[in-house]
Amino acid sequence: MEEATPAALVADLVDLLDVVAVDVDLFRGRRSTGGIGRVFGGQVVAQALQAAQRTVAGRAAHSLHGYFMRPGSEAAPIDYRVTRDFDGASFATRRVVAWQDERPILTLTASFQREEEGFHHQAPMPEVPGPETLRSEREWRIEQRESIPERWRAALLRERPIEFRPVAPRRWTDPAPREPVQHSWFRAVAPLGDDPAVHRALLAYASDTALLSTAMLPHGVSWTTPGMQTASLDHALWLHAPARVDEWLLYASDSPWAGGGRGYNRGAIYARDGRLVASVAQEGLIRRRQRGGIDADR
């Protein structure tokens, strides 16, 4: 089967996140092309953000906070009901509930602000090698393909619309314990156009990648480890400044704590010029059990 071009991959992702109105403040997000199993959490967050953005004018999203309640299924589209909680002079707030099979799978609140000037400071960008000197995550996986279980091989090796280039790659199937810190460059593999709402949605989508795994690094496990049950429990994203997702961005993440079957992760996303454009925080389930795996009930 012929692989899609980079432009086709990106166009399909933009279309996936472009929810359509089906009623007043009710939107629908389609299932991903060829998707099977559990829906990627970043997709649900990004579609919910897009639904909220459709109900706000003159203000840009600056933060969102979501809680995952149930895993979504790739077998059906997802509906997003938006509640217009607040519209002020500078800020607006929206609440979104994602529904599938008549059950809520995500609740999300998003805040929007009119553009204004103000005090500024930021943490400096970490000093890491540039993306041109690094291999892509897919290239590393292809090199390790024989160690990837066959049931996951096709999904892990397929071409993706967003390319990640890790500074310190790790093995997925037999990871060695290491410090809970990760740095990865990422960008869309083809131009995205100039709509800032699309770039915000794709940034939200990508922010759910290379995050939960950070809490597993010190323990020498990954989601492929037998008996591991992993899932995002919540997701918070602060959008500090406009950013183009079709240009290289650095995702720096660390995990200061894990315990009680949960791992806490935080991330900082920088533009190539050193600007801190977004911050991320997420707590996830990292439970090792004798039965089941990533799709077991919580």
Buried (B, 14 or more C-beta within 10 A) or exposed (E): EEEBEBEBBBBBBBEBBBBEEEEEBBBBBBBBEEBEEEBBBBBBBBBBBBBBBBBBEEBBBBBBBBBBBBBBBBEEBBBBBBBEEEBEEEEBBBBBBBBBEEEEBBBBBBBBBEEEEEEEEBEEBEEBEEBEEBEBBBEBBEEBEEEBEEEBBEEBBEEBBBBBBBBBBBBBEEBEEEEBBBBBBBBBBBEBEEEBBBBBBBBBBBBBBBBBBBBBBBBEBBBBBEEBBBBBBBBBBBBBEBBBBBBBBBBBBBBEEBEEEBBBBBBBBBBBEEBBBBBBBBBBBBBBEEEEBBEBEE
